[in-house]
């Protein structure tokens, strides 16, 4: 369609896929509330997000549909990534 700047929807999953593909080894360092640090990279974040999505589909019998909204609220800690 003419006039569209993007070829696919702007979704968080697409942003994570892009980061994993082009910046996969870029370190992500998080500081926890107890002062410890966690070291991850975009490839790991992508892998974890895919595992979470697949687990949700299996456990809740969810079927992602175009236009459906499914969300989880999780604090920004190492267990939430």
C-alpha positions as CSV (number, residue, x, y, z in Angstrom):
1,X,0.0,0.0,0.0
2,X,1.3,3.4,-0.9
3,X,2.1,5.9,1.9
4,X,3.2,3.4,4.5
5,X,6.6,4.0,6.0
6,X,6.8,0.6,7.6
7,X,6.5,-2.9,6.2
8,X,5.4,-4.5,9.4
9,X,3.7,-3.4,12.6
10,X,5.8,-1.7,15.3
11,X,5.7,-4.4,18.0
12,X,8.1,-5.0,20.9
13,X,8.8,-8.5,19.6
14,X,9.9,-7.0,16.3
15,X,12.2,-4.6,18.1
16,X,13.8,-7.5,20.1
17,X,14.2,-9.6,16.9
18,X,16.0,-6.6,15.2
19,X,18.2,-6.1,18.3
20,X,19.1,-9.9,18.4
21,X,19.8,-9.9,14.6
22,X,22.0,-6.8,14.4
23,X,23.2,-6.3,18.0
24,X,23.0,-9.8,19.4
25,X,26.3,-9.7,21.3
26,X,25.7,-6.2,22.7
27,X,25.9,-6.4,26.5
28,X,22.9,-5.4,28.6
29,X,23.9,-4.8,32.2
30,X,21.2,-4.4,34.9
31,X,21.6,-3.5,38.5
32,X,19.3,-5.3,40.9
33,X,17.8,-3.8,44.0
34,X,20.3,-5.7,46.2
35,X,23.2,-4.0,44.3
36,X,24.2,-7.1,42.3
37,X,24.5,-6.9,38.5
38,X,23.1,-9.1,35.8
39,X,24.8,-9.4,32.4
40,X,22.7,-10.5,29.3
41,X,22.8,-9.8,25.6
42,X,20.1,-9.3,23.0
43,X,20.4,-12.9,21.7
44,X,19.5,-14.1,25.2
45,X,16.7,-11.7,25.6
46,X,15.2,-12.8,22.3
47,X,15.6,-16.5,23.2
48,X,13.9,-15.9,26.6
49,X,11.0,-13.9,25.1
50,X,10.4,-16.7,22.6
51,X,10.4,-19.4,25.3
52,X,8.0,-17.3,27.4
53,X,5.6,-16.8,24.4
54,X,5.7,-20.5,23.7
55,X,5.0,-21.4,27.3
56,X,2.1,-19.1,27.4
57,X,0.6,-20.6,24.3
58,X,1.0,-24.1,25.7
59,X,-0.2,-23.4,29.3
60,X,-3.2,-21.2,28.5
61,X,-4.0,-22.6,25.1
62,X,-3.6,-19.1,23.7
63,X,-3.6,-18.7,20.0
64,X,-2.1,-15.4,18.9
65,X,-4.4,-13.7,16.5
66,X,-3.9,-10.6,14.5
67,X,-5.2,-7.7,16.6
68,X,-5.3,-9.7,19.9
69,X,-3.7,-8.1,23.0
70,X,-2.0,-10.3,25.5
71,X,0.2,-8.9,28.2
72,X,2.1,-9.8,31.4
73,X,3.1,-7.2,34.0
74,X,6.5,-8.1,35.5
75,X,9.0,-5.9,37.4
76,X,12.2,-5.1,35.6
77,X,14.4,-7.6,37.3
78,X,16.5,-10.4,36.0
79,X,13.6,-12.8,36.5
80,X,11.5,-10.5,34.3
81,X,13.7,-10.6,31.3
